[in-house]
Amino acid sequence: MKFIRPLALAATLAAGLVPALTQAQPFPQKTITFVVPFAAGTATDQIARALGNGVTAESKQPVVIDNKAGASGFIASQYVAKAAPDGYTVLITTNTTHAANEHLFKKLPYDPVKDFAPITGLGKGGQIMVVNPAFPAKSVEEFVSLAKKEPGKYSFGSGSSSSRMAGELLQQMAGIQLLHVPYKSNTLAVTDLLGGQINMMITDTATGLPQVKSGKLRALGVSSATRSPLAPDVPTIAESGVKGYEMGYWFAAYAPANTPPAVVKRLNELLVVAAKSDSARTAFYEPTGTAVFTTTPDELGKFQTAESKKWGSIVKAAGIEAE
């Protein structure tokens, strides 16, 4: 009998070590899901896939991409907001869901601040104004001139808040009136632009530039303050008569709120390494003209706050009423 109590004590101690050992396991231990608010082929999808490969290379765990497109990013954002806060569900998104939507819609099914834990910024880029080659305007100046002659006749499509706001800002600053046609993604808008159903759109470079290079679309201008190194012959919209015009976009990663700080920190490390890798540079950043933009979680939170205020000002100045 004298051996029973020591054995029982040893068993109790061993059982107590199991949770501690489990908690000590490094993150990640299984597949991570990157949830993307837009369709496959969009810039957000492309950066998610490029970074997913980098995270897999660094962590030795698979990363799968889950495209939950539609409703201006509501579906994906709400999904991640309600996911388990364990680090295995990450939202790879843009200013659409985390800076613009709160000013464009009266009610959101998610809170862009309270429902998420910022991880890191991922990239910044500009957009490109494109038309069907059959459209008569061959420059921004000609497009503006046509639009002024017949207010409301010409349309522009958008599949993201960045794309929409670029078109709204153009109307405001150029003094023109266009018909806005919303789409679930920029790729769908491009499809209709190719088919002649809409007249113009200002889309992310990753989506629009390949169509320009193939001759299927004509580029009129870029939305950034300076010309794109990928299309140096395309003038900026600002230098094409709409002085002061500038509209860009950014990518960032978020986890559900209450994700443990240690897990957020590890996700930050993995994504920063992936964003700065040669593979991501050649697969996404250089081909799309996107600048690497990485931050600490705290820096992303402050950046998001500033961006939200800026987008709110643009929405108000453009006279856009929340839907």
N, C-alpha and C positions, 0 to 999 in steps of 0.2 A: 504493500500500500504506500510505502514511503516514496515510490517513484511516480505515483499518479499525479500528485500536485505539481512537481516540476514539469512533467510532460504537458499538463494542462496549461501551465503558465507559458511554456514555449509555444504552444499552439495559439494561445491568445495573442502573444507578441507577434507571431508570424502573420496572423490574420490582420492585425493592426497595421502591418507594414504594407499590405496590398494597396490600400488607397494612396498612401504616400508615394509608393513607387509609380502608381498610375499617374498621379499628379505631376511627377517629376519627368515624365516622358516629354521629349522635345516636340514642339509643334512644327509642322503638321504630321499626323500619323495616318491620314487617309486622303482621299480625293477632295480637292477644293473646287467649288463651283463659282465661276465668274458669271454673274447675271448681267446681261447687257440690255438696256431699254430700247434698243433699236434693232432693225433687221440685219441679217447676215449681209456682209458686203459694205456696210456703212463704215465710216472712220472709227466709230466707237467699237464696232465688232473687230475691225482690223487690229486696233491697238490691244484689245483684250486677248486676242489670239497670239499676238507677238509676245506680250508680257506673260501669258500663260505658259508658253514654251520656256521662257526664262525662269519662271518660278519652278517649273518642273525640273529643269536642269540643276537648279540650286538646292531644292528641297528633296528631290528624288520621289516626289509624290505627284500623281496625275492632276491636271487641271482641266476641267470640262467647261465649255462655253454654253450658256443657256440664254438664248435670245428670246426675250419676252417683250416684243415690240408692241407699240400702239398706245393710244391715249396719252400722248406727250410724255411718256415715261412713267405714267401712273402705275401701270401693271407691275413693272419690274421693281420700282421703288417700294411699293406696298409689299410686294413679296419678300424683299430683303428685310424691310422693317419688321416683319413678323417672323422672320427666320430665327432659328436658335442662335443665341449670341456666343457661338463657340469658334468663330473664325473660319468656318468651312463654307460660308456663303458670303460672297463679296460682291458689291455693286460696282461695276466699272461704268462710270457715267460721265455726264458733262454738265455745264452750266444750265442746260435745259431743266433738269430735275432739281438742281440745288441752288439756283440763283434766279431763274426767270419764271418758273411755273407759279411760284407764290404770288407773283404780281399779275400773271395772266389769267388766273382762275380764282374764283371766289372761295372755293373749297377744294382742298387737296385731301386725298385718302391717306396721306402720310405727312409727317412734319419733317422738313428737310434738315432741321437742326436737332430736335429732341429725339428723333427716331434712329439716329445714326451716330457711329463713332468714326470720325475722320481718320483716314490712314495716311494717304499721301496724294499730292498732286502728281499728274503723270505727263501732261504735255499741254502745249499751247499752239494754236494755229490760226490761220486766216481762211477766208472763204473766196470763192470765185463766182463772178456774175456771168451766167451763160444763157445763150439763146439758141434756138434751132437755126441752122445755117440758112434756112429759107426765110427767116425773119428779116425784114428790110434794114434794120439798124445794124451798123457795123462798129459802133462805138457807144460808149455811155452817153456822150453828148447827143448822138442821133436818137438813142432810145428815149432820153428825157424829152427831146424835141417832139417826137411822135406822141408821147404820153401827154404832153401839155396841150397838144392840138385836139386830142380826143380823150378827155378825162373819163376814166372808168372803163375804157374799151379793152385795154390790155391787162393780162393777168400775170400773177407770179405765184409759183407753188412753193411750199415749204413742208419739210417732214421733221423738223425739229424747231425748238424755240430760237436757237441761234440763227437758223435760216430764215425763220419768220421775222425776227427782229431786224435782221439785215435788210429785208425788203421794206419793213415798216419805216426804218430809219431813212432809207433812200427816198421814200415818198415824202417824209417830213422835210428832209434837207434839200431835196430837189424841187419841191413844190409841185408834185404830181399826184395823181390819184389812180391807183391800180386795184384790180380785183384780186383778193387773196383766196387761194385754193389750198386748203390743208390736206396733208397726206400723213400716213402712219410712219413713213420714213423718207429720207431724201432720195433713196434709190427708186422708190415708187414714183416720186415726183419727176425724177430724171426720165423714167420710162415714158411718162405722159409728155414731157417736154420733147423727147425724141419723136413722139408720134404727133406732135403739133396740137395737143389738147390744151396746153398752156403756153404762154409766150416767153416767160423768163423765170429764172430762179437764181438765188445766190446760195450756193451750197458749199459744203466743206471741200477743200482741195482734193482730198483723197477720193471723193465720189465724182467730182466734176472734171478734174484734169485729164484722167484717162480718156474720157469721151471727147475732150477737146483735141488731144493728141491723135486720136483715131479719125478726126475729121467729122465726127457725128454731131458735135456741138461747136458753137463759136463762143470764144471768151471775149467779153467786153471789158472787164476790169477785175481787180482783186480788192478785197475789203480791208486789207491790212494797211498800215501807214507807209510801208515800203513795198516795193515790188518783190514778188516771190522769186527765189533763186531757181525754182523749177519752171517758171514761166516769165523770164526776164523781159520778154517783148510785150507782155500784157501790162498796161498801165494800171496804176491804182485808181480807184473810183474818185479819190480826192483830187488827183491831178487831172482827172477827166471832167472837171467842171463842178463837182460837188465838193467844194472846199471844206476840209475838216472832217470828212467822212472817215470813220474807222469802226470796224466791228469784227471782233475775233471770237474765239471759243476756247474752252479748256476742258481737259479730261482729268478725272480724279477717281480715287477709290475710297469706298466707305464700307464699314461693317455694321451689323445691327448694333443699336445702343446696348450698353452694358456688356459688350464683349470685353473680357479681361484685358487690362492694360498690357500685360506681358504678351498676349496673343496679338494685340494690335501692333505692338512694337516689332514682333517677329514678322508680321505681314508687311509692315513698313520696310523692314530690312530686305525682305525678299523682292518686293516690288521696285524698290530703288535700285537694287543690283540689276534686276531684269531690265529696267528702263535705260540703264547706262551701259548695257551689254552691246557688244558688236552685232549680235544677231538681231536685236530689236532695232538697232540703228539702220541696218540694211533692209530689214523686213518691213519696217513701218515709218520710222522717223524721217529718214532721208527721202524715200520715195514720195511721201506726202507733204514734205516741207514743214513738218511739225517739230517744234522745239521741245527738247526734254525739259520738263518742269517737275522737279521732285521737292517735297517738303517734309517737315516733321508733322505728326498729327495735329499739334497745336497750331503750327503755321497754316495748315490747310483750313482749320476752323476759322482763323482770323481772316484769311484770304476770302473764304466763302462769305463771311459777313460783309466785307467790303464790296464784293462783287454783287451781292444781293441788293445793296443800296444803290449801286451804279445801275443795275438793270431796272430797278424800280423807278429811277429817275428817267430812264429812256422810255419806259412804258408810259409814264405820266406825260412826258413831253410829246410823245407820239399820239397822245389822245386815245390810247387803246383802253377800252372798257373790259374789265375782267369778265370772263365767260361764266 
